[in-house]
């Protein structure tokens, strides 16, 4: 399972878990419309970031032009 949210608190919750069981994608987009979110998520999935099994439980921060991955 992967949680997709705009809420930064999920990033904090992710970091305090001893061993995260799910991934978290936090969208930090200037334009927060559904179309913009869909484009950003398409970019994430097309980047094939989830081909690495470790990234399936990572914290992924998606910004307008950047993608950051943090694993615990």
C-alpha positions as CSV (number, residue, x, y, z in Angstrom):
1,X,0.0,0.0,0.0
2,X,1.1,3.5,-0.7
3,X,-0.5,6.6,0.9
4,X,-0.8,9.6,-1.4
5,X,-1.4,13.0,0.3
6,X,-0.7,16.7,0.4
7,X,-0.4,16.6,4.2
8,X,3.2,17.0,5.4
9,X,2.2,15.3,8.8
10,X,2.3,12.0,7.0
11,X,6.1,12.6,6.5
12,X,6.5,13.1,10.2
13,X,4.4,10.0,11.0
14,X,6.5,8.0,8.5
15,X,9.7,9.0,10.2
16,X,8.6,8.0,13.7
17,X,7.6,4.5,12.7
18,X,10.1,1.9,13.7
19,X,9.7,-0.1,10.5
20,X,7.3,1.5,7.9
21,X,4.9,-1.0,6.4
22,X,3.6,1.3,3.7
23,X,5.1,3.9,1.4
24,X,4.1,7.6,1.4
25,X,3.9,10.0,-1.5
26,X,3.6,13.6,-0.5
27,X,2.6,16.0,-3.2
28,X,4.1,19.5,-2.8
29,X,2.7,21.1,-6.0
30,X,2.1,24.7,-6.8
31,X,-1.0,23.7,-8.7
32,X,-3.1,21.4,-6.5
33,X,-5.8,20.4,-9.0
34,X,-6.7,16.8,-9.7
35,X,-5.1,17.1,-13.2
36,X,-1.8,18.4,-11.7
37,X,-1.8,15.6,-9.1
38,X,-2.5,13.0,-11.8
39,X,0.4,14.4,-13.9
40,X,2.8,14.3,-11.0
41,X,1.8,10.7,-10.1
42,X,2.2,9.7,-13.7
43,X,5.7,11.1,-13.6
44,X,6.4,9.1,-10.4
45,X,5.2,5.8,-11.8
46,X,6.9,6.4,-15.2
47,X,10.2,7.0,-13.5
48,X,10.0,3.4,-12.4
49,X,11.0,4.3,-8.9
50,X,9.0,1.4,-7.6
51,X,11.1,-1.2,-9.6
52,X,13.4,-1.1,-6.5
53,X,11.4,-3.1,-3.9
54,X,12.9,-0.9,-1.1
55,X,11.2,2.1,-2.5
56,X,7.8,0.6,-2.1
57,X,8.1,1.5,1.6
58,X,9.8,4.8,1.1
59,X,8.8,8.4,1.7
60,X,8.6,10.1,-1.7
61,X,8.3,13.9,-1.9
62,X,7.0,15.1,-5.3
63,X,7.6,18.7,-6.1
64,X,6.9,20.5,-9.4
65,X,10.2,19.7,-10.9
66,X,11.9,17.3,-8.4
67,X,11.4,13.9,-6.9
68,X,13.1,13.0,-3.6
69,X,13.2,9.5,-2.0
70,X,13.9,8.9,1.6
71,X,14.2,5.4,3.0
72,X,14.4,4.4,6.6
